[in-house]
Amino acid sequence: MTTSLPTAIATADRRPARRDTAALVAARKPPTSGGFNQTMLAIELRRLLRNRRTVVFTLVMPAVFFLLFGTSSSYQNQSAGHGNITAYVMVSMAVYGAMIATTSGGAAVSVERAAGWSRQLRLTPLSPTAYIGVKVLTAMVLGAVSILVVNLIGVVVGAHMLTSAWILCAVLAWVCSVLFAAFGLFMGYLLPSDNVMQIIGPALAVLSFAGGLFVPVDQLGHVFATFAKFTPVYGVGQIARAPLAGGLTATAVINVLAWTLAFSAGAAWRFRRDTSRV
């Protein structure tokens, strides 16, 4: 009797401890979807839209370019595929706006890394996959807003094309802009925060010229037209304008898929190196 009583007491004392440990483990269990939720997405969007530079470059500048270069009366009266030249320029500027929006949304990780925000997030239940997912979705939502702004202006200033082509051009421009969300993430992890947008902005402008977004590829000459097919902008522009102007080729599709995979792989590589140091 005297030997069994202490054993029973010790066993009874250990049971609550085990229950408390189980409760603690359950409390620390990662949340569903790695911590991704709509609240975090909304916060990220508000943070981006409060940045005046982001608003100017992603929402204002593409619309201004469209008004400057695509709304002349001659363009409104000349046909281009299933619409007029104004519609052709409108689609190109919508692609350009989506490029800037998704790239800047992805590249925002560079600022967070420099501020130590990435380290803070590693202390939360938010998984790295969910964090990247939030960044990509934020960039894509911003890209959709940029496309919408340019298209609404197009309705007002005289862009004309079939309704089905109008919808498809906008959707394809948005879907293909995921390429530049991956590009922005890659650059955000690759470049220092104080230089990332200063490098990316001019780079996108050069790529837009080289890829036939500002000037049609067939007007660039044989050498430049051949070079354009290897730039990441070429495929996005060709696919987005295909419902209006036609001419969709396997080269354009392969171009978008190849660059998207390349930038995604680069972003994943740099992300793994970055988080291994956190």
C-alpha positions as CSV (number, residue, x, y, z in Angstrom):
1,M,0.0,0.0,0.0
2,T,2.8,2.4,1.0
3,T,4.6,1.8,-2.3
4,S,1.7,2.1,-4.6
5,L,0.3,5.4,-3.3
6,P,3.3,7.6,-4.4
7,T,3.2,5.9,-7.8
8,A,-0.5,6.7,-8.2
9,I,0.1,10.3,-7.1
10,A,3.0,10.7,-9.5
11,T,0.9,9.3,-12.4
12,A,-2.0,11.6,-11.6
13,D,0.4,14.6,-11.5
14,R,1.8,13.7,-14.9
15,R,-1.6,13.5,-16.7
16,P,-2.5,17.2,-16.5
17,A,1.0,18.0,-17.7
18,R,0.5,15.8,-20.7
19,R,-2.9,17.4,-21.4
20,D,-1.4,20.9,-21.1
21,T,1.4,19.9,-23.5
22,A,-1.1,18.5,-26.0
23,A,-3.1,21.8,-25.7
24,L,0.1,23.8,-26.3
25,V,1.0,21.8,-29.3
26,A,-2.5,22.2,-30.7
27,A,-2.4,25.9,-30.1
28,R,0.9,26.1,-32.1
29,K,-0.4,24.1,-35.0
30,P,0.0,26.1,-38.2
31,P,-3.4,27.6,-39.3
32,T,-5.3,26.5,-42.4
33,S,-3.7,27.6,-45.7
34,G,-0.5,28.5,-44.0
35,G,-1.9,31.7,-42.5
36,F,-3.2,33.2,-45.7
37,N,-6.4,35.1,-45.3
38,Q,-8.4,38.0,-46.9
39,T,-7.5,40.4,-44.1
40,M,-3.8,40.2,-44.8
41,L,-4.5,40.6,-48.5
42,A,-6.6,43.7,-47.9
43,I,-3.8,45.1,-45.7
44,E,-1.2,44.6,-48.4
45,L,-3.4,46.3,-51.0
46,R,-4.1,49.3,-48.8
47,R,-0.4,49.6,-48.1
48,L,0.5,49.6,-51.8
49,L,-2.3,52.1,-52.7
50,R,-1.1,54.5,-50.0
51,N,2.3,54.7,-51.8
52,R,1.9,57.7,-54.1
53,R,4.7,56.5,-56.4
54,T,3.0,53.2,-56.9
55,V,-0.3,54.9,-57.8
56,V,1.4,57.2,-60.2
57,F,3.4,54.6,-62.0
58,T,0.8,51.8,-62.1
59,L,-2.5,53.7,-62.5
60,V,-1.8,57.1,-63.8
61,M,1.2,56.8,-66.2
62,P,-0.2,54.0,-68.5
63,A,-3.4,56.0,-68.8
64,V,-1.5,59.2,-69.7
65,F,0.5,57.3,-72.3
66,F,-2.6,56.0,-73.8
67,L,-4.2,59.5,-74.0
68,L,-1.0,60.9,-75.5
69,F,-0.3,58.2,-78.2
70,G,-3.5,56.4,-78.9
71,T,-6.4,58.9,-79.1
72,S,-5.7,60.9,-82.3
73,S,-8.6,61.1,-84.7
74,S,-6.7,59.2,-87.4
75,Y,-6.2,56.3,-85.1
76,Q,-9.9,56.3,-84.2
77,N,-10.8,56.0,-87.9
78,Q,-8.3,53.4,-88.9
79,S,-9.1,49.8,-88.5
80,A,-6.9,47.2,-86.8
81,G,-8.2,43.7,-86.9
82,H,-11.6,43.6,-85.2
83,G,-11.4,47.2,-84.0
84,N,-9.5,50.5,-84.5
85,I,-5.9,51.5,-83.8
86,T,-7.0,53.3,-80.7
87,A,-8.1,50.0,-79.3
88,Y,-4.8,48.4,-80.3
89,V,-2.9,51.1,-78.4
90,M,-5.3,50.7,-75.5
91,V,-4.5,47.0,-75.1
92,S,-0.8,47.7,-75.3
93,M,-1.0,50.3,-72.6
94,A,-3.1,48.0,-70.5
95,V,-0.4,45.4,-70.7
96,Y,2.2,48.0,-69.8
97,G,0.2,49.1,-66.8
98,A,-0.2,45.5,-65.6
99,M,3.5,44.9,-66.1
100,I,4.4,47.8,-63.9
101,A,1.7,47.0,-61.3
102,T,2.6,43.4,-60.9
103,T,6.3,44.0,-61.0
104,S,6.2,46.7,-58.3
105,G,3.9,44.5,-56.2
106,G,6.3,41.6,-56.3
107,A,9.4,43.8,-55.8
108,A,7.9,45.2,-52.6
109,V,9.6,42.3,-50.7
110,S,12.9,44.1,-51.1
111,V,11.7,46.9,-48.8
112,E,10.3,44.4,-46.3
113,R,13.6,42.5,-46.2
114,A,15.6,45.7,-45.6
115,A,13.2,46.8,-42.8
116,G,13.4,43.4,-41.1
117,W,9.7,42.6,-41.7
118,S,10.6,39.2,-43.2
119,R,12.3,38.2,-39.9
120,Q,9.2,39.3,-38.0
121,L,6.9,37.2,-40.2
122,R,9.1,34.2,-39.6
123,L,8.0,34.3,-35.9
124,T,4.3,34.1,-36.9
125,P,2.4,31.0,-38.1
126,L,2.5,32.5,-41.6
127,S,4.1,29.9,-43.9
128,P,6.6,31.0,-46.6
129,T,4.3,29.7,-49.3
130,A,1.4,31.8,-48.0
131,Y,3.6,34.9,-47.8
132,I,4.6,34.5,-51.5
133,G,1.0,33.8,-52.4
134,V,-0.1,37.0,-50.7
135,K,2.5,38.9,-52.6
136,V,1.5,37.4,-56.0
137,L,-2.2,38.0,-55.4
138,T,-1.6,41.6,-54.3
139,A,0.4,42.2,-57.4
140,M,-2.3,40.6,-59.6
141,V,-5.1,42.6,-58.1
142,L,-3.1,45.8,-58.6
143,G,-2.5,44.7,-62.2
144,A,-6.3,44.2,-62.7
145,V,-7.0,47.7,-61.4
146,S,-4.5,49.2,-63.8
147,I,-6.0,47.3,-66.8
148,L,-9.5,48.4,-65.7
149,V,-8.5,52.1,-65.6
150,V,-7.0,52.0,-69.1
151,N,-10.0,50.2,-70.5
152,L,-12.5,52.6,-68.9
153,I,-10.6,55.5,-70.5
154,G,-10.7,53.6,-73.8
155,V,-14.5,53.5,-73.6
156,V,-14.7,57.2,-73.2
157,V,-12.1,58.3,-75.8
158,G,-13.2,56.2,-78.8
159,A,-11.6,52.8,-78.7
160,H,-13.8,50.3,-80.7
161,M,-13.7,46.5,-81.0
162,L,-15.9,43.6,-80.6
163,T,-17.2,43.1,-77.0
164,S,-15.9,39.6,-76.9
165,A,-12.5,40.7,-78.1
166,W,-12.5,43.5,-75.5
167,I,-13.2,41.1,-72.6
168,L,-10.7,38.5,-73.8
169,C,-7.9,41.1,-74.3
170,A,-8.3,42.4,-70.8
171,V,-8.4,38.9,-69.3
172,L,-5.4,37.7,-71.3
173,A,-3.4,40.8,-70.4
174,W,-4.2,40.2,-66.7
175,V,-3.4,36.4,-66.7
176,C,-0.2,36.8,-68.6
177,S,1.0,39.6,-66.2
178,V,1.7,36.8,-63.7
179,L,5.0,36.6,-65.5
180,F,6.0,40.0,-64.2
181,A,4.8,39.2,-60.7
182,A,7.4,36.5,-60.7
183,F,9.9,38.9,-62.2
184,G,9.2,41.4,-59.5
185,L,9.7,38.8,-56.7
186,F,12.9,37.7,-58.3
187,M,14.2,41.2,-58.5
188,G,13.0,42.0,-55.0
189,Y,15.0,39.2,-53.6
190,L,18.0,39.8,-55.8
191,L,18.5,43.6,-55.6
192,P,18.9,45.9,-52.6
193,S,15.8,47.8,-51.5
194,D,17.2,51.3,-52.3
195,N,17.9,50.4,-55.9
196,V,15.2,47.9,-57.0
197,M,12.6,50.3,-58.5
198,Q,15.2,52.6,-60.0
199,I,16.5,49.6,-61.9
200,I,13.2,47.9,-62.7
201,G,11.4,51.0,-64.0
202,P,13.9,51.8,-66.9
203,A,14.4,48.1,-67.5
204,L,10.6,47.6,-68.1
205,A,10.5,50.6,-70.5
206,V,13.4,49.2,-72.5
207,L,11.9,45.8,-72.6
208,S,8.6,47.3,-73.8
209,F,10.3,49.0,-76.7
210,A,12.4,45.9,-77.5
211,G,9.4,43.5,-77.2
212,G,7.2,45.4,-79.6
213,L,4.7,46.8,-77.0
214,F,5.2,50.5,-77.9
215,V,6.1,49.9,-81.6
216,P,4.7,46.9,-83.6
217,V,7.3,44.2,-84.1
218,D,6.9,44.3,-87.9
219,Q,8.1,47.9,-87.9
220,L,11.3,47.2,-86.0
221,G,13.2,45.7,-88.9
222,H,14.2,42.0,-89.4
223,V,17.1,42.0,-86.8
224,F,15.1,43.7,-84.1
225,A,12.0,41.8,-84.8
226,T,13.9,38.5,-84.4
227,F,15.4,39.8,-81.1
228,A,12.0,40.9,-79.8
229,K,10.7,37.3,-79.8
230,F,13.2,36.4,-77.1
231,T,12.2,39.2,-74.7
232,P,9.6,38.6,-71.9
233,V,7.4,41.4,-73.1
234,Y,6.9,40.0,-76.6
235,G,4.7,37.0,-75.7
236,V,2.5,38.9,-73.3
237,G,1.8,41.6,-75.8
238,Q,1.1,39.2,-78.7
239,I,-1.3,37.1,-76.6
240,A,-3.1,40.1,-75.1
241,R,-3.7,41.6,-78.5
242,A,-4.6,38.3,-80.3
243,P,-8.4,38.6,-79.9
244,L,-8.2,42.1,-81.5
245,A,-5.5,41.8,-84.1
246,G,-5.1,38.0,-84.5
247,G,-1.7,36.5,-85.1
248,L,-1.3,34.4,-82.0
249,T,1.5,32.0,-82.5
250,A,3.0,29.1,-80.6
251,T,6.2,31.2,-80.2
252,A,4.3,33.8,-78.1
253,V,2.8,31.1,-75.8
254,I,6.2,29.4,-75.4
255,N,7.8,32.7,-74.7
256,V,5.4,33.5,-71.8
257,L,5.6,30.0,-70.3
258,A,9.4,29.9,-70.5
259,W,9.9,33.3,-68.9
260,T,7.3,32.7,-66.2
261,L,9.1,29.4,-65.2
262,A,12.5,31.1,-65.3
263,F,11.5,34.0,-63.1
264,S,9.6,31.7,-60.8
265,A,12.5,29.4,-60.4
266,G,14.8,32.4,-59.8
267,A,12.4,33.8,-57.1
268,A,12.2,30.4,-55.4
269,W,16.0,30.1,-55.4
270,R,16.5,33.5,-53.9
271,F,13.7,33.1,-51.4
272,R,15.2,29.8,-50.1
273,R,18.5,31.5,-49.7
274,D,16.9,34.5,-47.9
275,T,14.8,32.5,-45.5
276,S,17.8,30.2,-44.6
277,R,19.5,33.2,-43.1
278,V,16.4,34.3,-41.1
